[in-house]
Every structure is written in structure tokens, then in C-alpha cells.
Amino acid sequence: MPFEIIAISVLRGLVEVAGMMLIGRAGLWLFGPRARQGNFVYDILTIGTRPFIQATRVITPRLVRDTHIPAATFFLVFWIWIGLGIAKAAMCASRGLQCL
């Protein structure tokens, strides 16, 4: 397997983990502030998603409220995941490989 395809697969896996952590954080957020306050799992998910949320805050305009940044982060991560899937499929097709 060529290095480029492996690198894209690893990046796509990391983006999948970030997306799942954002989904888990959103699920715990639905339970309300009492469930989030002092919750070990919510704290771990917050720490894991903090770099992605901070990066989204940097690239979005100030017009976007801070409360909407986690949702914007999820959509950004989702589109990055889609883009990496398309890139992997294109690389596999150009090299005549059958990648799953």
C-alpha cells in the first residue's frame, strides 16, 4: 500500500474519532448542566475536542457566536472526512488499487 493512501487513511481515522467525540459531547450536553458539571466522560470529550473547536474559532468570523462553534466544528469535521474519503478513492483509482 502506498504511503499517501496510508496517510490519508490515518488522517481520516483521526477525523472520525474527533467526529465521534463531538457527537458524544453533544449527547451529554442534552442531559443539561447538572449532568455535565463534574462528569469525567464529558471532561475527557471536552479535552479531546478542544483543539478542533479552537481551530474552528480561529477560522470562523467573529459574527459566529461561541455557542455555535461546536456545531460548526462538527460540520467542518464532517466535510473534512468526506473530502478525505474522496481523496482516498481518487488515489486508489489512479493507482489501480481496490481500497476499502
N, C-alpha and C positions, 0 to 999 in steps of 0.2 A: 504494500500500500504506500503510495507517495506521501511524503511529509506534509504537503499542503492540505491534502484531504484529511489526514490525521489531525492537523492543527485546527482545521475548520470543525471537525467532529468534537474536539475537546472544547473549543470555544462555544459551540452550540450546547454542549452538555452543561457548561458553566452558566450559560444564559437560561437554560431550563431550570437549573437549581434556583437561580435568582427569581425566576417567574413563580416557581412553586412556593418560595419563601414569601413573596409578595401576596400570593393567594392565601397562604396560611395566616399571614398577618391581618389580611382583610377579614378572614373568617373570625379570628379572635376579636377584632375590632367591633364586630357586630354584637358581641356579648355585652358591650358597654364598658365604661371606665372602671368600674369595680373589678371586673374580670381581668382587665389589662394591668391594673396597678399591682406591682409586685409579682406578676406572673412570670415565672422563669422562662417558659417557652416563648412568650411574647417578647421578652427581653432579648433572647437569642435571635429571634426572627428580625427584630429591630436592628440589632448589631450587624447581622448578615446582609441586610438590605440597605444599610446606611450609605455605603459608597455609591450605589446606584441612584439613590434618592438625591444625594448631594450633587452627583454629576447631572442629573436631570434639572435640579435647581439652577445650576450654572448655565445650562444651555437654553432654558426657557426664559421668556421675558418676565420682568417684574410684575407685569399685568396679571400673571397667573398667581392665584392665592396659594399660600403654603399648604392649606388643607387639601388642595387638588393635586399636589405634586406626587404623592404615592400612586394615584390613579394614572397620571401622566407617565410615571416611571413604568408602570405595568404595560401600558400601551407601547411605549418605546422599546421595552424588553421584548414584547411580543413581536414587533416588526423587525427587530434585530434577529430574532430567532427565525422568522420567516425568510429574511434575507440570507442568513447563513445556510438555511436549507436549500434555497435556490442556488446559491454559490456552490454548495457541495454537489448538487445534482448536475450542474453545468460542468464542473471539473471532472466528475466521474464520466459524463457523457463524452467530453472532449478527449479523454484518455481511453475510451472504450471499455471502461470498467463497469461492473454491476455492483453498485454500492447500496446498502440498505440503510 
